[in-house]
């Protein structure tokens, strides 16, 4: 399988907002879109997106995982970016229509069809730096993806960054391209300087998230992660993992976690840490880098609880375990 997210289905669904109304979604070529060079998105970053997956079960059915939650978050992102509002039913139809159209292309486990709804401001108006776009484009791309861990279950190295944030605090819960752009330079610098895979942003010692995933600390039977606020992304995978952990009888503590407490707990032999996200579900963290020193998380290897939680979520997604929370939508 090609690198994650580099292969696309030849068509996508698209709807546009013009003259204060949404037009009917259409199936169009995914090779290109037409934008005026003065489009609002190109100058003032009026853009947000989502990431979810469709899974093929053993009975041949295609199932979308937590589509409604992703649609709700995209509506929230659009609202916070002052993009035109859309009904949940509109995006749900666009997602299901395009996935049905390419249902034969949905890979078997451990692969899946990655779904990328995107909303951008299209009004040609470079004088609207302080005003919202009056027109927009909503489209849904599909990308078949393979096993995220096909290269081995390698543990990640994280650089703890206390001086900077991933993005502006009031923008953290928006899934916008600008947030990823603002984290890119710190990540590249961390790779070059200490061979880190990601940066764990901990402004003023407050452990938040990495450039592209939520952070979870697993200490015995307890999962510790930052409580939801506007400063970081409210991950759908994060919520799913925490729900499964509670179902397993684990203690879930959503609270402030300091760098000092993180390093103290990480030194315990049975401690684990992981990053949660749509692509990897749970990626194990083996090393934390702080003030020029390296600290192993537990044994420094993939932890048993991390693997158990990831398998439990994968089993629901692939139809191998009961869907107790009605997360799957069969199409």
C-alpha positions as CSV (number, residue, x, y, z in Angstrom):
1,X,0.0,0.0,0.0
2,X,1.2,3.5,-0.8
3,X,2.0,6.0,1.9
4,X,-1.0,6.9,4.0
5,X,-3.3,9.4,2.3
6,X,-1.5,9.6,-1.0
7,X,-3.9,7.5,-3.1
8,X,-7.4,8.9,-3.8
9,X,-10.6,7.6,-5.4
10,X,-11.1,9.3,-8.8
11,X,-14.4,11.0,-7.7
12,X,-15.6,12.9,-4.6
13,X,-18.9,14.4,-3.5
14,X,-19.1,18.2,-3.5
15,X,-21.6,20.9,-2.5
16,X,-21.2,24.7,-2.7
17,X,-22.8,27.5,-0.7
18,X,-23.7,30.5,-2.8
19,X,-26.4,33.2,-2.6
20,X,-27.2,32.2,1.0
21,X,-28.1,28.6,0.2
22,X,-26.5,25.2,-0.3
23,X,-26.8,23.5,-3.8
24,X,-27.5,19.8,-4.3
25,X,-24.4,17.6,-3.7
26,X,-22.8,16.1,-6.9
27,X,-20.3,13.4,-7.6
28,X,-17.4,15.2,-9.4
29,X,-13.8,14.5,-10.4
30,X,-11.4,14.6,-7.5
31,X,-8.5,15.6,-9.7
32,X,-8.9,19.3,-9.2
33,X,-11.1,22.1,-7.9
34,X,-11.6,25.6,-9.3
35,X,-10.8,28.5,-7.0
36,X,-10.2,32.2,-7.6
37,X,-6.7,33.3,-6.6
38,X,-8.4,35.7,-4.2
39,X,-10.4,33.0,-2.5
40,X,-10.9,33.6,1.2
41,X,-9.3,30.3,2.2
42,X,-6.0,31.1,0.4
43,X,-5.5,34.4,2.3
44,X,-7.3,34.0,5.6
45,X,-7.3,30.2,6.2
46,X,-11.1,29.7,6.3
47,X,-10.7,25.9,6.2
48,X,-11.5,22.9,8.4
49,X,-11.6,19.1,7.8
50,X,-12.4,15.8,9.4
51,X,-11.0,12.3,9.3
52,X,-13.0,9.1,9.7
53,X,-13.0,5.6,8.3
54,X,-15.1,3.0,6.6
55,X,-14.5,-0.7,7.4
56,X,-15.3,-3.9,5.5
57,X,-16.7,-6.6,7.7
58,X,-16.5,-10.4,7.1
59,X,-20.1,-10.4,5.8
60,X,-19.1,-7.9,3.1
61,X,-20.9,-5.0,4.6
62,X,-19.4,-1.5,4.8
63,X,-19.5,0.3,8.1
64,X,-18.7,3.9,9.0
65,X,-17.2,4.5,12.4
66,X,-18.7,7.3,14.5
67,X,-19.7,9.4,11.5
68,X,-22.2,11.4,13.5
69,X,-19.5,12.5,16.0
70,X,-17.2,13.6,13.2
71,X,-20.0,15.6,11.5
72,X,-20.8,17.3,14.8
73,X,-17.2,18.3,15.2
74,X,-17.0,19.6,11.7
75,X,-20.2,21.7,12.2
76,X,-18.5,23.1,15.3
77,X,-15.2,23.9,13.5
78,X,-17.2,25.6,10.7
79,X,-19.1,27.7,13.2
80,X,-15.9,28.7,15.1
81,X,-14.3,29.7,11.8
82,X,-17.4,31.6,10.7
83,X,-17.8,29.4,7.6
84,X,-21.4,28.9,6.3
85,X,-23.4,26.5,8.5
86,X,-24.7,23.2,7.0
87,X,-27.2,20.6,8.2
88,X,-25.8,17.4,9.5
89,X,-28.0,15.5,7.0
90,X,-26.2,17.2,4.1
91,X,-22.7,16.0,5.1
92,X,-24.1,12.6,6.1
93,X,-25.6,12.1,2.6
94,X,-22.3,13.2,1.0
95,X,-20.3,10.8,3.0
96,X,-22.6,7.8,2.5
97,X,-23.1,8.5,-1.2
98,X,-19.5,8.6,-2.1
99,X,-18.6,5.6,0.1
100,X,-21.4,3.5,-1.4
101,X,-20.2,4.5,-4.9
102,X,-16.7,3.1,-4.1
103,X,-17.8,0.4,-1.7
104,X,-16.0,-2.3,-3.8
105,X,-12.7,-0.4,-3.2
106,X,-13.0,-0.5,0.7
107,X,-10.0,-2.6,1.7
108,X,-10.3,-5.7,4.0
109,X,-8.9,-5.5,7.5
110,X,-6.4,-4.4,8.6
111,X,-7.0,-1.8,5.8
112,X,-9.8,0.7,5.6
113,X,-11.2,3.6,3.5
114,X,-10.1,6.9,5.0
115,X,-12.7,9.7,4.5
116,X,-11.7,13.4,4.5
117,X,-14.6,15.9,4.5
118,X,-13.3,19.4,3.9
119,X,-14.9,22.8,4.1
120,X,-13.3,25.9,2.6
121,X,-14.2,29.6,2.1
122,X,-14.3,30.5,-1.6
123,X,-15.4,34.1,-1.8
124,X,-13.0,36.2,-3.9
125,X,-12.4,39.1,-1.5
126,X,-8.9,39.9,-0.3
127,X,-10.3,42.8,1.7
128,X,-12.2,40.5,4.2
129,X,-9.4,39.8,6.7
130,X,-11.8,40.6,9.5
131,X,-15.0,39.3,7.8
132,X,-16.3,35.8,7.0
133,X,-16.6,34.3,3.5
134,X,-20.0,34.5,2.0
135,X,-19.5,31.4,-0.2
136,X,-17.9,28.1,0.5
137,X,-17.2,24.6,-0.8
138,X,-17.8,21.3,1.0
139,X,-16.3,18.1,-0.4
140,X,-15.6,14.5,0.7
141,X,-12.4,12.8,-0.5
142,X,-11.7,9.0,-0.2
143,X,-8.3,7.4,0.3
144,X,-7.9,3.6,0.7
145,X,-5.3,2.9,3.4
146,X,-3.4,-0.1,4.7
147,X,-2.2,-1.2,8.1
148,X,-0.7,1.8,9.9
149,X,1.7,-0.6,11.7
150,X,2.8,-2.6,8.7
151,X,6.4,-1.5,9.4
152,X,6.4,-2.8,12.9
153,X,4.9,-1.7,16.2
154,X,7.6,0.9,16.8
155,X,7.4,3.1,19.9
156,X,7.5,6.8,19.4
157,X,10.0,9.4,20.7
158,X,8.3,12.6,21.9
159,X,10.1,16.0,22.7
160,X,8.4,17.8,25.6
161,X,7.9,21.5,24.6
162,X,7.1,23.8,27.5
163,X,7.7,27.1,25.9
164,X,5.3,26.9,22.9
165,X,1.8,25.8,22.1
166,X,0.5,23.8,19.2
167,X,-1.8,26.6,18.2
168,X,-3.6,29.6,19.7
169,X,-5.5,28.5,22.8
170,X,-8.9,29.6,21.6
171,X,-8.4,27.6,18.3
172,X,-7.4,24.2,19.8
173,X,-10.8,22.6,19.4
174,X,-11.0,23.6,15.7
175,X,-9.8,20.9,13.3
176,X,-8.2,23.5,10.9
177,X,-5.2,23.3,8.7
178,X,-3.7,26.4,10.3
179,X,-3.2,24.5,13.6
180,X,-1.2,21.8,11.8
181,X,0.8,24.5,10.0
182,X,1.7,26.2,13.3
183,X,3.1,22.9,14.7
184,X,5.1,22.0,11.7
185,X,8.3,23.9,12.4
186,X,8.6,22.7,16.0
187,X,8.2,19.1,14.8
188,X,10.8,19.5,12.1
189,X,13.2,21.0,14.5
190,X,12.6,18.3,17.0
191,X,13.3,15.6,14.4
192,X,16.6,17.3,13.4
193,X,17.8,18.1,16.9
194,X,16.9,15.0,18.9
195,X,15.4,12.5,16.4
196,X,12.0,12.9,17.9
197,X,8.9,11.6,16.0
198,X,6.6,14.3,17.5
199,X,6.4,17.2,19.8
200,X,4.3,16.9,22.9
201,X,3.2,20.5,23.6
202,X,3.2,21.3,27.3
203,X,2.8,25.1,27.6
204,X,3.9,26.3,31.1
205,X,4.2,22.6,32.1
206,X,0.6,21.6,31.2
207,X,0.7,18.4,29.1
208,X,-1.7,18.9,26.2
209,X,-1.3,17.1,22.8
210,X,1.1,16.5,20.0
211,X,1.1,18.1,16.6
212,X,-1.4,15.6,15.3
213,X,-2.8,13.4,18.1
214,X,-4.1,13.3,21.7
215,X,-1.8,12.1,24.5
216,X,-2.8,9.4,27.0
217,X,-0.7,8.2,30.0
218,X,-1.5,4.7,31.3
219,X,-0.4,4.0,34.8
220,X,-1.5,0.6,35.9
221,X,-5.3,0.6,35.8
222,X,-5.6,4.4,35.3
223,X,-5.6,6.5,32.2
224,X,-4.7,10.1,32.7
225,X,-5.3,12.7,30.0
226,X,-6.1,16.4,29.8
227,X,-9.7,17.4,30.5
228,X,-11.5,18.9,27.6
229,X,-11.2,22.6,27.0
230,X,-10.8,24.9,24.0
231,X,-7.0,24.6,23.9
232,X,-6.8,21.2,22.2
233,X,-8.6,18.9,19.8
234,X,-11.5,16.8,21.2
235,X,-10.4,13.6,19.5
236,X,-13.0,11.1,18.5
237,X,-10.5,8.2,18.9
238,X,-9.6,9.6,22.3
239,X,-13.2,9.5,23.4
240,X,-13.6,6.0,22.0
241,X,-10.6,4.7,23.8
242,X,-11.6,6.3,27.1
243,X,-15.1,4.8,26.8
244,X,-13.7,1.3,26.2
245,X,-11.3,1.8,29.1
246,X,-14.2,2.6,31.4
247,X,-16.1,-0.5,30.0
248,X,-13.0,-2.6,31.0
249,X,-13.2,-1.2,34.6
250,X,-10.3,1.1,34.2
251,X,-10.1,4.5,36.0
252,X,-10.2,7.4,33.6
253,X,-8.9,10.7,35.0
254,X,-9.5,13.7,32.7
255,X,-7.5,16.4,34.5
256,X,-4.4,18.6,34.4
257,X,-1.2,16.6,34.0
258,X,2.1,18.4,34.7
259,X,5.4,17.6,33.1
260,X,6.9,16.8,36.5
261,X,4.1,14.3,37.2
262,X,4.4,12.8,33.7
263,X,8.1,12.1,34.1
264,X,7.7,10.7,37.6
265,X,4.9,8.3,36.6
266,X,6.7,7.4,33.3
267,X,9.7,6.0,35.4
268,X,7.5,3.2,36.8
269,X,8.2,-0.2,35.2
270,X,4.5,-0.8,34.2
271,X,3.7,2.7,33.0
272,X,2.7,3.3,29.3
273,X,1.9,6.2,27.1
274,X,0.2,6.4,23.7
275,X,-1.0,8.8,21.1
276,X,-4.6,8.4,19.9
277,X,-5.8,9.3,16.4
278,X,-7.9,8.1,13.4
279,X,-4.9,6.7,11.5
280,X,-3.1,4.7,14.2
281,X,-5.9,4.3,16.8
282,X,-3.2,4.0,19.6
283,X,0.5,4.4,18.8
284,X,2.8,3.5,21.7
285,X,5.3,6.0,23.1
286,X,8.6,4.7,24.4
287,X,10.7,7.7,25.0
288,X,10.2,11.2,26.4
289,X,12.9,13.9,25.8
290,X,13.1,16.8,28.2
291,X,15.8,19.4,28.7
292,X,18.3,17.4,26.8
293,X,17.7,14.1,28.7
294,X,15.8,11.0,27.6
295,X,13.4,9.2,29.8
296,X,12.0,5.7,29.0
297,X,8.2,5.3,29.5
298,X,8.0,2.1,31.5
299,X,10.1,-0.6,29.6
300,X,10.4,1.7,26.6
301,X,8.4,-0.9,24.6
302,X,4.8,-1.3,23.5
303,X,2.7,-1.8,26.6
304,X,0.2,-4.6,27.1
305,X,-2.7,-2.2,28.0
306,X,-2.0,0.0,25.0
307,X,-2.2,-3.1,22.7
308,X,-5.3,-4.4,24.5
309,X,-7.2,-1.1,24.1
310,X,-6.2,-0.7,20.5
311,X,-7.3,-4.3,19.7
312,X,-10.6,-3.7,21.5
313,X,-11.4,-0.7,19.3
314,X,-10.2,-2.4,16.1
315,X,-12.4,-5.4,16.9
316,X,-15.5,-3.1,17.1
317,X,-14.5,-1.3,13.9
318,X,-14.0,-4.6,12.0
319,X,-17.2,-6.2,13.3
320,X,-15.4,-8.8,15.5
321,X,-16.8,-7.5,18.8
322,X,-20.2,-6.1,19.9
323,X,-20.9,-2.5,19.0
324,X,-22.3,-1.6,22.5
325,X,-22.4,2.1,21.9
326,X,-23.9,2.1,18.4
327,X,-20.7,3.6,16.9
328,X,-21.1,1.9,13.5
329,X,-23.3,2.9,10.6
330,X,-23.9,0.2,8.0
331,X,-24.4,1.5,4.5
